[in-house]
Amino acid sequence: MIAEDYFQLLNPLVFILFAIGFFCIDSFRPSRVALIFGFSYVFGALAFVADIVNEAFPPFIGAVPTAMLYAITAALGSTGLSLRYSGRTQWLILLCVAIAHIGIYAYLNFGVANLWWRSISANFGAGAIFAVGVWAAFGKARTPLDKAIYWLFAFNCLQCFLRPLILVDMTGAGLAPAAYNEQLFVMTLHLTVGVCAFLFGAALLIASSLEIADDLQKASITDSLSGLRNRRGFDSIASEGPNSDGAYSLILIDIDNFKRINDTYGHGFGDNVIAEMGALLDEYAVGDRVAGRIGGEEFAMLLPDEPLHDARDLADALRHDVERIVLRGASACASFTASFGVAQRLSGETYISTLSRADKALYVSKASGRNRVSCETDLSVETLRRATTPRERRRNRSADIIARLA
C-alpha cells in the first residue's frame, strides 16, 4: 500500500472516531441530533472507503453507490443541523434534491465519457444537499460556538462548489477530458472534506459536552418534582444577594396539612400537589424573582428590590390562587391551601436572619388558623397579644423598637 492509500484511510478512521463520540453523547444525554450526526459520520466513513476501492468495479457497482453514500452523509448532516437550530427536519426537500443528484450523476456515468462532468456533478449534488441544511438553519444560531458550527458547515457546503471549479481552472485546459487528473481530484476531496468534517465535528462535540455540563449543573440545583430551585440552589442565590446591595423581600410558603393529604389520598397525589405549587410559583417568578422548594412541603420566593408591602400583596395573591387549584386523581378530587410568612432584609442583615424572621411570620400564620399571610410586622403584634402582664408588654415593645432602630 502506497503512502497515498494510507493518507486516504485517515478520513474513514477520523469519521468513525467522531461517530463513536456522537453515539456516546446520545447514550449519556439522549439526543436525536447527536444520533443523526453519528450516523452521518458512519456513512461518511463508508463513502470514503468505497471511494478508495471503487476503481476496481464498473460504474454502476462502484461510482454510483459511492455517490449515494456521500449523498446520505450530506443529507443526515443537513438534517442534524436543521433539527439542532430550527427544531424541524427537511426530509422532503432533501429527498427530492438527493434523487435529482443521483439521477443526474448516474446518467453522466453511463452516457457521458467526460470525467470532469461526472466529478463536478458529484460535488455539486452533495453541495446542493448541504445547502438545504444551511438554508434551514440560517440565522438560528445564537451563541458564538453555535455560529462557528453553522459557518463551518456552510464552508463545507461552499467548498463542494468551489473546489471543482478551482481544479478546472488550475489545469488551464478547461473541461478537456485529457486534462482531468483523477488522483488530484480525489486527494483534494479527501483533504478538504476531511479538514472540514474534523473541525465541524470537534466544534459540535465541544458544544454538546458543554450542554451536558450545563444540564448537570442545573440538575444539581433543581428540584425535579417542582421544577424550581432546590434548597442548595435557592440558598446560594439568597446568600450572595440578588443585586449589589442585597435588598430583597422573602416569602416562605408552607402547604397546609400536607401529611394529611398524603395519608388521605396517597403519596402520588401529594406529589401532584408539590408539582402544582411549583408550577404556580414559577408563573410568579418573573424578572429577577427566584422561587425554590426548600423543604418537603415548604417553598420560598425571593423578591429583589420589592418592598415589604408589595411582597405581602403578592403573597396574598398567591394564597388566593392556591385556593382555586383543584386536583383530580384516579379516585380523588381535592383542593389545598398554604400559609405564608413575609420578611424584608434589613441593611447589613444576613440571609439566615431574614429567613428566621420569615419563618417566625410563617409560624404566626400556622398558629392563627392556616391559609393566611403573616408579615414580620405581625410578629410584635402576636407577641403583645400573647403577653399576660403590662410589664411584659412594655418589655416586648421596647425590644421591638430597639431592634428596628438598630
Buried (B, 14 or more C-beta within 10 A) or exposed (E): EEEEEEEBBBBBEBBBEBBEBBBBBBEBBEBEBBBBBBBBBBBBBBBBBBBBEBEEBEBEEBBBBBBBBBBBBBBBBBBBBBBBBBEEBBEEBBEEBBEEBBEBBBEBBEEEEEBBBBBBBBBBBBBBBBBBBBBBBEEBBEEEBBEBBBBBBBBBBBBBBEBBEEBBEEBEEEEEEEBBEEEEBBBBBBBBBBBBBBBBBBBBBEBBBEBBEEEEEEEEBBBEBBBBBBBEBBBEBBEEBBEEEBBBBBBBBBBBBBEEBBEEBBEEBBEBBBBBBBEBBBEBBEEBBBBBBBEEBBBBBBBBEBEBEBBBBBBBEBBEBBEEBEBEEEEBEBEBBBBBBBBBBBEEBEBEEBBBBBBBBBBBBBEEEBBBBBBBBBBBEBBBEEBEEEEEBEEBBEEBEEEEEE
